[in-house]
Amino acid sequence: MLSVKLPQLLRIHQVPRVFWEDGIMSGYRRPSSSARDCVLSSFQMTNETVNIWTHFLPTWYFLWRLLALAGGPGFRAEPYHRPLLVFLLPACLYPFASCCAHTFSSMSPRARHICYFLDYGALSLYSLGCAFPYAAYSMPASWLHSRLHQLFVPAAALNSFLCTGLSCYSRFPELESPRLSKVLRTAAFAYPFLFDNLPLFYRLGLCWDAARGCGREALSSSHAYHLLCALLTGFLFASHLPERLAPGRFDYIGERGRLPGGGGVRSGGAPLPLGWVDLCRAARSLLHAGFP
């Protein structure tokens, strides 16, 4: 009978420092794993297994949504769907790229850097993709056709380019200046998220006073949940909680990058927008109101 031997797992002191994760003491794969070993390790409980699968499964969900939207009978006749299509393309790419990065990052130190460079680039593309439905559906009425509205997507593209470079650069001082590396990477992830969500933050501030009627500017529960999850995940990523409080206790499940759903939202660039259907409804209302 054919048997498959799973790769041996190591503790933190058995791998080079470049592979260390804060507060993670065990479950490391060999730092010179073959591609075959990396794939097999995804079916073994390592400190990357949950991360791999929480990226791999959403890839297929978003691919299904992409195909359903693009193949819908009214897609060509309803142009308000097109910004959602632009969003779903990088939404499929980002979790798949991140899944591959976590799967093959133990092949060598050089491969680890390359894997995460690709991961950061895909994340930046995802952040740029989020800007399209926000610009099309989520802009406050007072911002429509303004200079900010016209430059929103080009500025998001520039942010994507700059923040990819910054996040990739943050890996170089990681060993000598880990705090500087963390600050640079957190800034590279947080800034695109804050910029992309400017329309939502503005509408949230506009409707903060419950006595005021904000009509179409009101945020849906999906948007509120989206912002809450993003801010919570950003805090966990920056603070290294909960593994910082109990090193070794969250090596496999519970670490801030491996919380359920954390694969798609751990980077402050942009959590997976749970309100994309609500954005589609907003597009319909804009079209019926006569906005292009």
C-alpha positions in Angstrom: 0.0 0.0 0.0 1.3 3.4 -1.0 2.3 5.5 2.1 3.4 9.2 2.2 5.8 10.3 4.8 4.9 13.8 6.0 7.8 16.3 6.6 9.3 16.6 10.0 8.4 19.7 12.0 10.9 21.8 13.9 11.0 24.2 16.9 12.0 27.8 16.6 15.7 27.3 17.7 16.1 24.7 14.9 15.4 27.2 12.0 17.3 30.3 10.8 16.1 33.5 12.4 14.7 34.8 9.1 12.0 32.1 9.4 11.0 33.1 13.0 7.6 34.4 13.8 7.0 36.4 17.0 5.5 34.2 19.7 5.4 31.1 17.5 7.7 28.4 19.1 7.0 25.3 17.2 5.4 23.8 14.0 8.1 25.1 11.7 8.9 23.3 8.4 12.4 22.6 7.3 13.9 25.8 5.8 15.2 23.8 2.8 11.9 22.0 2.0 11.3 20.8 -1.5 8.2 22.0 -3.4 6.7 18.5 -2.8 7.3 18.8 0.9 5.7 22.2 0.9 2.5 20.9 -0.7 2.4 17.9 1.6 2.8 20.1 4.6 -0.5 21.8 3.7 -2.2 18.5 4.8 -0.2 18.4 8.0 -0.8 20.6 11.1 2.0 23.1 10.9 2.1 26.7 12.0 1.1 27.7 8.4 -1.6 25.1 7.7 -4.6 27.3 8.8 -3.1 30.3 6.9 -2.8 28.2 3.7 -6.4 27.0 3.8 -8.0 30.3 4.9 -6.5 31.7 1.7 -7.1 28.8 -0.6 -10.8 28.3 0.1 -11.8 32.0 -0.4 -10.0 31.9 -3.8 -12.7 29.5 -5.1 -15.5 31.5 -3.5 -14.5 34.7 -5.3 -13.8 32.8 -8.5 -17.4 31.5 -8.3 -18.7 35.0 -7.7 -16.6 36.3 -10.6 -17.9 33.7 -13.0 -21.5 34.1 -11.8 -21.3 37.9 -12.3 -19.5 37.8 -15.7 -21.8 35.1 -17.0 -25.0 36.6 -15.8 -27.6 37.4 -18.5 -27.8 41.1 -17.7 -24.1 41.8 -17.3 -23.5 43.5 -20.6 -26.7 45.5 -20.3 -26.0 46.7 -16.7 -22.7 48.6 -16.6 -23.0 49.2 -12.9 -21.7 45.6 -12.5 -18.4 46.4 -14.1 -16.6 47.9 -11.1 -17.5 44.8 -9.2 -15.9 42.7 -11.9 -12.7 44.8 -11.7 -12.8 44.2 -7.9 -13.3 40.5 -8.2 -10.3 39.9 -10.5 -7.7 40.9 -7.8 -10.0 39.4 -5.1 -9.4 36.0 -6.8 -5.7 36.7 -7.3 -4.8 37.9 -3.8 -5.8 34.9 -1.7 -4.4 32.5 -4.2 -1.0 34.4 -4.3 -1.0 34.5 -0.5 -1.8 30.8 -0.3 1.1 30.0 -2.5 3.4 32.4 -0.5 2.6 30.6 2.8 2.9 27.2 1.1 6.3 27.6 -0.5 7.9 30.1 1.8 10.0 27.4 3.6 12.0 26.3 0.5 14.8 28.8 1.3 15.4 32.3 2.7 15.5 33.7 -0.8 12.3 31.8 -1.8 10.7 33.2 1.3 11.4 36.8 0.4 10.2 36.2 -3.2 7.0 34.5 -2.0 6.1 37.4 0.2 7.1 40.0 -2.4 4.5 38.4 -4.6 2.0 38.3 -1.7 2.5 42.0 -1.0 2.1 42.9 -4.7 -1.2 40.9 -4.9 -2.4 42.6 -1.8 -1.8 46.0 -3.3 -3.7 45.0 -6.4 -6.5 43.9 -4.2 -6.5 47.3 -2.5 -6.6 49.0 -5.9 -9.4 46.8 -7.0 -11.4 47.9 -3.9 -11.1 51.5 -5.1 -13.2 50.9 -8.2 -16.5 49.9 -6.5 -15.9 52.5 -3.8 -15.5 55.2 -6.4 -18.5 53.9 -8.4 -21.0 53.2 -5.5 -19.9 54.5 -2.2 -19.0 58.2 -2.8 -21.0 60.7 -0.7 -23.3 62.8 -2.8 -21.3 65.9 -2.1 -18.2 64.3 -3.5 -19.6 63.2 -6.8 -17.9 64.7 -9.8 -15.5 66.6 -7.5 -11.7 66.6 -8.1 -11.3 64.0 -5.3 -13.8 61.7 -7.0 -12.0 62.1 -10.4 -8.6 61.4 -8.9 -9.7 58.7 -6.4 -8.8 55.7 -8.6 -5.5 57.2 -10.0 -4.5 58.0 -6.5 -5.3 54.5 -5.4 -3.1 53.2 -8.2 -0.2 55.3 -7.1 -0.7 54.2 -3.5 -0.7 50.6 -4.7 2.7 51.1 -6.4 4.3 52.9 -3.6 3.1 50.7 -0.8 4.2 47.6 -2.6 7.7 49.0 -2.7 7.5 50.0 0.9 6.2 46.6 2.1 8.9 44.7 0.1 11.6 47.0 1.4 10.5 46.4 5.0 11.7 42.8 4.7 15.4 43.9 4.4 15.9 45.5 7.8 13.8 42.7 9.5 16.7 41.1 11.3 18.7 44.2 12.3 15.8 46.5 13.0 12.6 44.4 13.6 10.7 47.4 15.0 11.5 49.6 12.0 10.5 46.7 9.7 7.2 46.3 11.5 6.4 50.0 11.4 7.1 50.2 7.7 5.1 47.1 6.8 2.2 48.2 9.0 2.2 51.6 7.4 2.3 50.1 3.9 -0.8 48.0 4.7 -2.7 50.6 6.7 -2.4 53.6 4.4 -4.2 52.0 1.3 -7.0 50.7 3.6 -7.5 54.2 5.1 -7.5 55.9 1.7 -9.8 53.4 0.0 -12.3 53.7 2.9 -12.3 57.5 3.0 -15.9 57.6 1.5 -17.1 55.2 4.2 -15.4 57.1 7.0 -16.9 60.3 5.8 -20.4 58.8 5.6 -19.9 57.3 9.0 -19.0 60.7 10.5 -21.9 62.3 8.6 -24.4 59.9 10.1 -22.8 59.6 13.5 -25.5 61.8 15.1 -28.6 59.5 15.1 -30.8 62.6 15.2 -29.6 63.6 11.8 -31.2 62.0 8.7 -28.5 61.1 6.3 -30.7 59.2 3.8 -28.7 57.6 1.0 -25.4 58.4 2.9 -26.3 55.8 5.6 -24.0 52.9 5.9 -25.4 49.3 5.8 -24.6 46.8 8.5 -22.3 45.1 6.0 -20.1 48.2 5.7 -20.1 48.6 9.5 -19.0 45.0 9.9 -16.4 45.4 7.2 -14.8 48.4 9.0 -15.0 46.7 12.4 -13.2 43.6 11.1 -10.6 45.6 9.3 -9.7 47.7 12.3 -9.7 44.7 14.7 -7.4 42.7 12.3 -5.1 45.7 11.9 -4.8 46.0 15.7 -4.0 42.3 16.1 -1.5 42.4 13.3 0.4 45.4 14.7 0.2 44.2 18.3 1.1 40.5 17.8 -1.8 39.5 20.0 -2.7 37.0 21.3 0.6 35.0 20.7 2.7 37.8 22.3 0.9 37.2 25.6 1.5 33.4 25.7 4.3 32.3 23.4 3.9 28.7 22.2 0.2 28.5 23.0 -1.1 29.8 19.6 1.4 28.1 17.3 -1.2 26.4 15.2 -4.5 28.1 15.8 -5.3 31.5 17.1 -2.3 33.5 16.0 -3.2 36.9 14.7 -2.5 35.9 11.1 -4.4 32.6 11.5 -7.7 33.6 13.0 -10.7 32.3 11.1 -11.0 34.6 8.1 -7.8 36.3 9.1 -6.0 35.2 5.9 -8.1 37.7 3.9 -8.1 40.5 6.3 -4.8 40.4 8.2 -3.3 43.1 6.0 -4.6 46.5 6.7 -4.6 47.2 2.9 -8.2 46.0 2.6 -10.4 43.4 4.2 -12.7 41.4 2.0 -15.6 43.8 1.5 -18.6 41.9 2.8 -20.9 44.6 1.5 -20.4 44.2 -2.2 -24.0 43.3 -2.8 -25.0 46.5 -0.9 -22.7 48.4 -3.2 -24.5 47.0 -6.2 -27.8 48.3 -4.8 -26.2 51.7 -4.3 -25.2 51.6 -8.0 -28.8 51.0 -9.0 -30.0 54.0 -6.9 -27.3 56.2 -8.5 -28.3 55.2 -12.0 -32.0 55.7 -11.3 -31.2 59.1 -9.8 -29.5 60.1 -13.1 -25.8 59.9 -12.0 -23.4 58.3 -14.6 
